[in-house]
């Protein structure tokens, strides 16, 4: 059993100083000290224990006779006493000292503690008593530091009342047996947004219980007042509370009963769980976002694989359609072959866009045509736009100068702007229109820019963007879309990419709908290679012999027929091994090879050719549908060989081979 803390006023202390209210509340406060989930001790001027509550004896496992009257260093240990000595000067000045951290306690070991030390009646720089309130947060700290409970820390001052109750970190609300508030500490005032004077005397249900729960609360109070079961006394429960402005929020509550002079009082210790629940919700949101990201990654890999597999048949369709159109020149049916070729080219652009989006790779800036990016994006989203009844207009300036940029990143901007426009147009019942236009920005007399700029505008006739939101739409995580539709990152990332390229992305006010304008600087001359290749002997390209290597027979025959039609002498090999055997028997001026083959792939073939025919190794062209893969990029960089992406056209192939044979 613990001793009861008593206060004895000096002979000069009149009723006006102590007050009848203090005399009446001291028994209540003394019992509150026994009920609060914190260890409270009182140390006298000689730094000896003169009082401690039950929580202290429970924690130390000591009997009151082993503690009371003993120096604090003997009970708590030298390490913890050293921490106390470090704050002794602050206590002497009358300051309340709060600290939190790890300490070494005698008999308990290393513990994480939160303590308040309150000097009482400081005379000539010496506190006549010190009240120490401490909480052991070790297990809570170890289990979850971010969600550590806000445990009540009670502080003391005059008559211990305001020290423990008024300055507690937790919201403390005391009521009489009828449920009317008799105490409402500052933490409760802050939590509920209600001043103490406005709360005292009011039913607790009116102050902190939501209207929909008041009937159940009042029924429980009536049951307890009538001597019925006390279901929640002493238990930690989570419930909904209500602030003065009517907003509900979650709290954790511990309720205990104190009997004083035959009267029952109920005190609730309340902790606001809003931050904890917000953190848990954010964690769950991030987990869901991660799951969605993993799904998108898997889908991207699948799309990349499918797109890569489509490259070979698309190359055959494009090539054969082009050859058929040439053979049928002058025949009306040649137009049909040309339509097949154009449709295959469109499929090729869509496949290439899928590959660009699906493959993660470092930024690779080269000359990029904005018109091509706009056409590819509209092709890719064509079905979605048509299914939403959106009429698309491409107003692209012919001969638009290229820009030096990463095609994938700028393509991402274009796709994002078109998707945003498509979603915005959903607010219109009909007459949905989308216009993608390009042009060259005029140079004014006062323009200090050294490089001309080209622009691309994506305009829709949707509801537009409210004027008060226009300054915020480029902020990260800000979105005007409904929940679950947008993340608020698209425009922020797009503007960041544009600025990283020396450009700008802006919202233009043209009176209707929304119009986003992407401006990019025109690229300069292509970058020269670090080391010029050694000049090769002059070759008559009209009589040049070309070896075509591809394990896809139809691709090899297609390339061979295209080159033969241009006057080249062509031989084909169905594998790298066959190609090496042919190179040992005959002379060739150039090699056009697939990069991925089952036995000896293109990279191994190049190394063998380099070892056996060094000059020919510099005249190798690799045809592949996977130049975006890290392995392919690394090899092409190492070999410094040109490549041709599948699907390809006859003019593209002939241009690459012609360049290959130049001296």
C-alpha positions in Angstrom: 0.0 0.0 0.0 1.2 3.5 -0.8 1.1 6.4 1.5 -1.3 9.4 0.8 0.2 12.7 -0.2 -0.9 15.5 2.2 -0.2 19.2 2.1 0.0 21.4 5.2 -0.4 25.1 4.7 1.8 27.4 6.7 0.2 29.5 9.5 0.3 32.6 7.4 -1.7 31.0 4.6 -5.3 32.3 4.7 -8.4 30.8 3.3 -8.2 33.4 0.5 -4.8 32.0 -0.7 -5.5 28.3 -0.6 -9.2 28.6 -1.3 -11.9 26.3 -0.4 -11.9 24.8 -3.9 -8.3 23.6 -3.5 -9.1 22.0 -0.2 -12.0 20.2 -1.7 -10.1 19.0 -4.8 -6.9 17.7 -3.1 -8.4 14.4 -2.2 -9.7 14.0 -5.8 -6.3 14.9 -7.2 -4.5 12.5 -4.8 -6.7 9.7 -6.0 -6.3 10.7 -9.6 -2.5 10.3 -9.1 -3.1 6.7 -8.1 -5.3 6.1 -11.1 -3.3 7.8 -13.9 -1.1 5.4 -16.0 2.1 7.2 -15.0 4.6 6.9 -12.2 4.5 10.0 -9.9 7.0 10.6 -7.1 7.7 13.6 -4.8 11.2 14.4 -3.7 11.9 16.6 -0.7 14.6 19.3 -0.5 17.2 16.7 0.5 16.4 14.7 -2.6 14.7 11.9 -0.7 11.5 10.1 -1.7 8.6 11.3 0.4 5.7 10.0 -1.7 5.2 7.7 -4.7 2.1 6.3 -6.3 1.2 2.7 -6.9 2.5 2.8 -10.5 6.0 3.6 -9.2 6.0 0.7 -6.8 4.6 -1.7 -9.4 7.3 -0.7 -11.9 10.2 -1.0 -9.4 8.8 -4.0 -7.5 9.8 -2.3 -4.3 7.8 -1.9 -1.1 7.1 1.7 0.1 9.3 1.0 3.2 12.2 0.3 0.9 11.7 3.6 -1.0 10.2 6.4 1.2 12.9 8.4 3.0 15.7 7.0 0.7 17.9 9.2 -1.5 16.8 9.0 -5.1 20.2 7.9 -6.3 20.0 4.7 -4.2 16.7 3.7 -5.8 17.1 4.7 -9.5 20.8 4.1 -9.9 23.9 6.2 -10.6 23.3 6.6 -14.3 19.7 7.9 -13.9 20.7 10.0 -11.0 23.4 11.7 -13.2 20.6 12.7 -15.6 18.7 14.2 -12.6 21.8 16.2 -11.6 22.1 17.6 -15.1 18.8 19.5 -14.7 19.2 20.5 -11.0 20.1 24.0 -11.9 17.1 24.5 -14.1 14.8 23.2 -11.3 16.5 25.7 -8.9 15.4 28.5 -11.2 11.8 27.4 -10.9 11.6 25.9 -14.4 9.6 22.8 -15.2 12.0 20.4 -16.9 10.7 17.9 -19.5 13.0 15.3 -21.1 12.6 12.1 -23.1 15.3 9.5 -24.0 17.1 6.4 -23.0 18.5 5.9 -19.5 19.9 3.1 -17.3 17.6 2.4 -14.3 18.7 0.3 -11.4 16.9 -3.1 -11.5 15.2 -2.3 -14.8 18.1 -1.9 -17.2 18.1 0.4 -20.3 14.7 2.0 -20.6 13.2 4.8 -22.8 11.6 7.3 -20.4 9.5 10.5 -20.7 9.6 12.6 -17.6 8.5 15.9 -16.3 10.2 17.4 -13.2 8.3 20.2 -11.5 9.9 22.3 -8.7 7.5 23.2 -5.9 7.9 26.3 -3.6 11.4 27.4 -4.7 13.1 29.4 -1.9 16.4 31.1 -2.4 17.0 28.9 -5.5 16.2 25.6 -3.7 12.9 23.7 -4.5 11.3 22.6 -1.2 9.9 19.6 -3.2 10.1 18.2 -6.7 7.3 16.3 -8.4 8.5 13.8 -11.0 6.1 12.2 -13.4 7.5 9.5 -15.7 6.3 7.1 -18.3 8.1 4.0 -19.5 7.8 4.1 -23.3 10.4 1.4 -24.0 8.1 -1.3 -25.5 6.1 1.3 -27.4 9.3 2.9 -28.7 10.6 -0.5 -29.9 7.3 -1.6 -31.4 6.4 1.4 -33.4 8.2 4.7 -32.9 6.0 6.5 -35.5 2.7 5.5 -33.9 3.9 5.8 -30.3 1.0 6.6 -28.0 0.7 10.0 -26.6 0.7 9.1 -22.9 -0.6 11.5 -20.3 2.2 13.4 -18.7 1.1 15.3 -15.7 2.8 18.4 -14.5 2.6 20.2 -11.3 2.6 23.7 -9.8 0.7 25.4 -7.1 -1.1 22.8 -4.9 -0.2 20.1 -7.6 -3.6 20.7 -9.2 -2.5 22.7 -12.3 0.8 20.8 -12.4 -0.9 17.4 -12.9 -4.2 18.2 -14.5 -4.0 21.5 -16.3 -0.6 20.8 -17.9 -1.2 17.2 -18.9 -0.3 16.3 -22.5 -3.4 14.2 -22.8 -6.9 15.6 -22.8 -8.4 15.1 -19.3 -12.1 15.5 -18.8 -13.7 15.0 -15.4 -17.4 14.7 -14.8 -19.7 14.2 -11.9 -22.0 11.2 -11.6 -24.6 13.0 -13.7 -22.2 13.5 -16.6 -21.7 17.2 -16.2 -18.1 18.5 -16.7 -16.3 19.6 -13.6 -12.7 19.8 -15.1 -11.6 20.4 -18.6 -7.8 20.8 -19.0 -6.0 22.9 -21.7 -5.2 19.8 -23.7 -8.9 19.0 -23.9 -9.7 22.7 -24.8 -7.2 22.4 -27.7 -8.4 19.0 -28.8 -12.1 19.9 -28.9 -11.7 23.6 -29.8 -13.6 24.8 -26.8 -12.5 27.0 -24.0 -12.6 25.6 -20.4 -15.1 28.2 -19.3 -17.5 27.2 -22.0 -17.2 23.5 -21.1 -17.5 23.5 -17.3 -21.0 22.6 -16.2 -22.2 21.3 -19.6 -23.1 17.7 -20.2 -20.1 15.8 -21.6 -22.3 14.4 -24.3 -23.0 17.9 -25.7 -19.3 18.8 -25.7 -17.5 15.7 -27.1 -20.0 13.0 -28.2 -21.4 13.0 -31.8 -25.1 13.5 -31.9 -25.7 10.0 -33.4 -23.9 8.4 -30.4 -25.4 10.5 -27.6 -28.4 8.3 -26.8 -26.1 5.3 -26.3 -23.8 7.3 -24.1 -26.5 8.7 -21.9 -28.0 5.2 -21.5 -24.6 3.9 -20.3 -24.3 6.8 -17.8 -27.8 6.0 -16.5 -26.9 2.4 -16.1 -23.7 3.1 -14.2 -25.4 5.7 -12.0 -28.1 3.1 -11.1 -25.3 0.7 -9.9 -25.3 -1.3 -13.1 -22.3 -2.9 -14.9 -19.4 -0.6 -15.6 -18.3 -2.0 -19.0 -15.6 0.4 -20.0 -14.0 1.6 -16.7 -10.3 1.0 -16.8 -10.2 -0.2 -20.4 -8.6 1.4 -23.5 -11.2 1.9 -26.1 -11.3 3.7 -29.4 -14.3 5.8 -30.2 -15.5 8.8 -32.3 -15.5 12.2 -30.6 -16.7 15.6 -31.9 -15.0 18.9 -31.9 -16.8 22.2 -31.3 -17.1 22.8 -35.0 -19.0 19.6 -35.5 -16.2 17.6 -37.1 -15.7 14.0 -35.9 -12.3 12.5 -35.1 -11.0 9.2 -33.6 -9.8 9.1 -30.0 -8.4 6.5 -27.6 -10.0 6.8 -24.2 -9.2 5.4 -20.8 -12.0 6.1 -18.2 -11.7 5.6 -14.5 -13.8 6.4 -11.5 -12.8 8.3 -8.3 -14.9 8.4 -5.2 -14.4 11.6 -3.1 -16.5 12.3 0.0 -19.2 9.9 -1.0 -19.4 11.4 -4.5 -18.4 9.6 -7.7 -16.3 11.4 -10.4 -15.4 10.0 -13.8 -12.2 11.1 -15.5 -11.5 10.3 -19.2 -7.9 10.5 -20.6 -8.2 11.1 -24.3 -5.7 10.8 -27.1 -6.3 12.1 -30.6 -5.8 9.3 -33.1 -6.2 11.4 -36.2 -2.5 11.4 -37.1 -2.1 7.7 -36.4 -5.1 6.8 -38.6 -3.9 9.2 -41.3 -0.5 7.6 -41.2 -2.1 4.1 -41.4 -4.3 5.2 -44.3 -1.2 6.7 -46.1 0.7 3.4 -45.6 -2.2 1.4 -47.0 -2.5 3.9 -49.9 1.2 3.4 -50.6 0.8 -0.3 -50.4 -2.0 -0.2 -52.9 -0.1 2.1 -55.1 2.9 -0.4 -55.0 0.5 -3.2 -55.9 -0.8 -1.2 -58.8 2.8 -0.3 -59.9 3.8 -4.0 -59.8 0.7 -4.8 -62.0 1.7 -2.0 -64.4 5.3 -3.2 -64.5 4.2 -6.8 -65.3 1.8 -5.5 -67.9 4.5 -3.3 -69.4 6.9 -6.3 -69.7 4.1 -8.3 -71.3 3.3 -5.5 -73.8 7.0 -5.1 -74.5 7.3 -8.9 -75.3 4.2 -8.9 -77.5 5.4 -5.7 -79.3 8.8 -7.3 -79.9 7.3 -10.4 -81.3 5.1 -8.3 -83.7 8.1 -6.6 -85.2 9.1 -9.5 -87.5 5.7 -10.1 -89.1 5.1 -6.3 -89.3 8.5 -6.0 -91.1 7.4 -8.6 -93.6 4.0 -7.0 -94.2 5.5 -3.5 -94.7 8.3 -4.8 -96.9 6.2 -7.1 -99.1 3.5 -4.4 -99.4 6.1 -1.9 -100.6 7.6 -4.3 -103.1 4.2 -5.3 -104.3 3.3 -1.6 -104.9 6.5 -1.2 -106.9 5.8 -4.3 -109.0 2.3 -3.1 -109.7 3.2 0.4 -110.6 0.6 1.8 -112.9 -1.9 -0.9 -112.0 -5.0 0.5 -110.1 -4.4 -2.3 -107.5 -1.1 -0.7 -106.5 -3.1 1.7 -104.4 -4.4 -1.3 -102.3 -0.8 -2.4 -101.7 0.1 1.1 -100.7 -2.8 1.1 -98.2 -1.5 -2.1 -96.7 1.9 -0.6 -96.4 0.6 2.6 -94.7 -1.5 0.5 -92.2 1.5 -1.6 -91.4 3.6 1.5 -90.8 0.9 2.8 -88.4 1.1 -0.5 -86.5 4.8 -0.2 -86.4 4.6 3.3 -84.8 2.2 1.9 -82.2 4.5 -1.0 -81.4 7.5 1.3 -81.2 5.6 3.5 -78.8 4.7 0.5 -76.6 8.4 -0.5 -76.5 9.5 3.0 -75.6 7.0 3.2 -72.7 7.7 -0.3 -71.4 11.5 -0.3 -71.4 13.3 1.7 -68.6 16.5 3.2 -70.0 18.8 6.2 -69.4 18.0 9.4 -71.1 19.1 9.4 -74.7 18.9 12.7 -76.5 18.9 12.8 -80.2 17.1 14.7 -82.9 13.4 14.2 -82.5 10.5 15.3 -84.7 7.6 16.6 -82.6 5.2 15.9 -85.6 6.2 12.2 -85.4 5.6 12.1 -81.6 2.2 13.7 -82.1 1.2 11.3 -84.8 2.4 8.3 -82.8 0.5 9.4 -79.7 -2.7 9.9 -81.6 -2.3 6.5 -83.3 -1.7 4.8 -80.0 -4.7 6.4 -78.4 -6.8 6.3 -81.5 -9.3 3.6 -80.3 -9.8 5.3 -76.9 -10.4 8.7 -78.6 -12.8 7.2 -81.1 -14.7 5.2 -78.5 -15.3 8.4 -76.5 -16.7 10.2 -79.5 -13.7 12.7 -79.8 -13.0 14.2 -83.1 -9.2 14.6 -83.5 -7.6 17.2 -85.7 -3.8 17.2 -86.5 -2.6 20.6 -87.6 1.1 19.9 -87.9 3.5 22.3 -89.6 5.3 20.6 -92.5 9.1 20.7 -92.2 9.0 21.5 -88.5 12.6 21.7 -87.3 13.7 18.8 -85.0 14.6 19.2 -81.3 17.4 17.7 -79.4 15.5 15.6 -76.8 14.8 12.2 -75.3 12.1 10.9 -77.5 10.6 8.7 -74.8 10.4 11.5 -72.3 8.9 14.0 -74.7 6.5 11.3 -76.0 5.4 10.8 -72.4 4.5 14.5 -72.2 2.4 14.3 -75.4 0.6 11.2 -74.3 -0.1 12.7 -70.9 -1.6 15.9 -72.4 -3.8 14.0 -74.8 -5.0 11.6 -72.1 -5.8 14.6 -69.8 -7.8 16.2 -72.7 -9.7 13.0 -73.3 -10.7 12.7 -69.6 -11.7 16.4 -69.5 -13.9 16.0 -72.6 -15.9 13.4 -70.7 -17.8 16.3 -69.1 -19.3 17.2 -72.5 -22.4 15.3 -73.8 -21.4 15.8 -77.5 -19.4 17.8 -79.9 -16.1 16.7 -78.3 -13.1 18.1 -80.2 -9.3 17.7 -79.7 -6.7 19.6 -81.7 -3.0 18.9 -81.7 -1.0 21.5 -83.6 2.7 22.4 -84.1 4.6 25.5 -85.3 7.6 27.7 -84.8 7.6 30.4 -82.2 8.3 33.8 -83.7 11.4 35.6 -82.6 10.8 39.2 -81.3 13.3 42.1 -81.4 13.7 42.0 -77.6 14.0 38.2 -77.5 17.3 37.2 -75.9 17.0 33.5 -76.7 19.8 32.3 -78.9 17.9 29.3 -80.3 14.6 29.4 -82.1 11.8 27.4 -80.5 9.1 25.1 -81.8 5.8 24.5 -80.1 3.1 21.9 -79.8 -0.4 22.8 -78.5 -3.0 20.3 -77.2 -6.4 22.0 -77.1 -9.8 20.6 -76.1 -13.3 22.1 -76.0 -14.0 20.7 -72.5 -15.0 22.6 -69.4 -11.5 24.2 -69.0 -9.8 25.0 -65.7 -11.1 27.4 -63.1 -9.0 30.6 -63.0 -8.3 30.1 -59.3 -6.8 26.7 -60.0 -4.6 27.6 -62.9 -1.7 28.5 -60.7 -1.8 25.2 -58.9 -2.3 22.6 -61.6 1.5 22.1 -62.0 2.0 21.5 -58.3 2.9 17.9 -57.4 -0.1 15.8 -56.1 -2.6 18.5 -57.0 -5.3 17.3 -59.3 -8.7 18.5 -60.5 -9.8 15.0 -61.3 -12.1 12.9 -59.2 -10.7 10.5 -56.6 -9.2 7.4 -58.1 -8.7 9.0 -61.6 -5.5 11.0 -61.2 -2.5 11.1 -59.0 -1.7 14.8 -59.5 1.8 14.0 -60.8 1.3 14.0 -64.6 1.6 17.8 -65.2 4.2 18.3 -62.6 6.4 15.6 -64.1 5.7 16.8 -67.6 6.8 20.4 -66.8 9.9 19.1 -65.1 10.8 17.1 -68.2 10.2 20.1 -70.4 12.4 22.4 -68.3 15.1 19.8 -68.1 15.2 19.9 -71.9 15.5 23.7 -71.8 11.8 24.1 -72.8 8.6 25.0 -71.0 5.1 23.6 -70.5 2.3 26.2 -69.9 -1.4 26.6 -69.7 -2.7 29.1 -72.3 -6.0 31.0 -71.9 -7.7 31.0 -75.3 -11.2 31.5 -74.0 -12.6 28.0 -74.2 -11.6 24.6 -73.0 -8.0 24.0 -72.0 -4.9 24.6 -74.1 -1.5 23.3 -73.0 1.6 24.5 -74.9 4.9 22.7 -75.0 7.8 24.8 -76.3 11.2 23.2 -77.1 14.5 24.7 -78.4 15.4 23.7 -81.9 18.4 21.4 -81.9 21.8 22.4 -83.2 24.1 20.3 -85.4 24.3 16.6 -84.6 27.1 15.8 -82.1 30.3 14.5 -83.7 31.6 11.2 -82.5 34.6 11.2 -80.2 36.8 9.3 -82.6 36.4 9.4 -86.4 36.3 5.9 -88.0 39.3 4.8 -90.1 38.5 5.5 -93.7 37.6 2.3 -95.6 38.7 1.5 -99.1 36.3 2.9 -101.7 33.6 0.5 -102.9 31.4 0.7 -105.9 28.0 0.3 -104.1 26.2 -0.6 -107.3 28.4 -3.8 -107.5 28.8 -4.3 -103.8 28.2 -7.8 -102.4 26.0 -7.8 -99.2 25.6 -10.8 -96.8 22.2 -10.9 -95.1 22.1 -13.0 -91.9 18.7 -13.7 -90.2 17.2 -16.8 -88.7 13.8 -15.7 -90.0 13.8 -16.9 -93.6 11.1 -14.5 -94.7 13.0 -11.5 -93.2 16.2 -12.5 -94.9 14.5 -13.0 -98.2 12.7 -9.7 -97.9 15.9 -7.8 -97.1 17.6 -9.6 -100.0 14.9 -8.8 -102.5 15.0 -5.1 -101.4 18.7 -4.9 -101.8 18.8 -6.9 -105.1 16.2 -4.5 -106.6 18.6 -1.7 -105.8 21.5 -3.4 -107.7 23.3 -5.1 -104.9 24.6 -8.7 -105.2 23.0 -10.4 -102.2 23.6 -13.7 -100.4 21.7 -14.9 -97.4 22.6 -17.0 -94.3 20.1 -18.5 -91.9 22.4 -18.4 -88.9 25.6 -16.8 -87.6 27.5 -20.1 -88.0 26.5 -20.3 -91.7 27.5 -16.7 -92.2 31.0 -17.3 -90.8 31.4 -20.3 -93.2 30.4 -18.1 -96.1 32.8 -15.4 -95.1 35.6 -17.9 -95.2 34.7 -18.8 -98.8 33.7 -15.5 -100.4 34.3 -11.8 -100.3 31.6 -9.4 -99.0 31.5 -5.6 -98.8 28.9 -5.3 -96.1 26.8 -7.4 -93.7 23.2 -6.9 -92.7 22.5 -9.1 -89.7 19.8 -9.7 -87.2 20.9 -9.0 -83.6 19.1 -11.9 -81.8 19.7 -15.4 -83.3 19.7 -18.8 -81.6 23.2 -20.1 -82.2 25.7 -17.3 -82.9 23.9 -14.0 -82.2 24.7 -10.7 -83.9 27.1 -9.6 -81.1 29.1 -12.8 -81.3 29.1 -12.7 -85.1 30.5 -9.1 -84.9 33.3 -10.2 -82.6 34.3 -13.1 -84.9 34.2 -10.8 -88.0 36.3 -8.3 -86.2 38.9 -10.9 -85.4 38.9 -12.4 -88.9 38.0 -9.5 -91.2 38.6 -6.2 -89.3 37.7 -3.9 -92.1 34.4 -5.7 -92.7 33.5 -5.3 -89.0 33.0 -1.6 -89.6 30.5 -2.3 -92.3 27.9 -4.2 -90.4 24.3 -3.1 -90.0 22.2 -4.7 -87.3 18.4 -5.1 -87.8 16.5 -5.6 -84.6 13.3 -5.0 -82.8 14.9 -4.7 -79.4 17.3 -1.8 -79.6 15.9 -0.4 -76.3 17.1 -3.4 -74.2 20.1 -2.6 -72.0 22.1 -5.5 -73.6 21.4 -4.4 -77.1 22.3 -0.7 -76.3 25.5 -1.7 -74.6 26.6 -3.9 -77.6 25.8 -1.3 -80.2 27.7 1.3 -78.2 30.7 -1.0 -77.9 30.7 -2.0 -81.6 29.9 1.5 -82.8 27.7 -0.1 -85.5 24.6 1.3 -87.0 21.2 -0.3 -86.4 17.8 -0.4 -88.1 14.7 -0.9 -86.0 12.0 -3.3 -87.1 9.6 -2.8 -88.8 11.5 -0.8 -91.4 10.8 0.5 -94.9 12.8 -0.1 -98.1 14.1 3.5 -98.3 15.3 3.3 -94.7 17.2 0.0 -95.4 18.7 1.4 -98.6 19.8 4.6 -96.9 21.6 2.7 -94.1 23.3 0.4 -96.5 24.4 3.2 -98.8 25.8 5.1 -95.8 27.5 1.8 -94.7 29.4 1.6 -98.0 30.6 5.1 -98.1 34.4 5.5 -97.9 
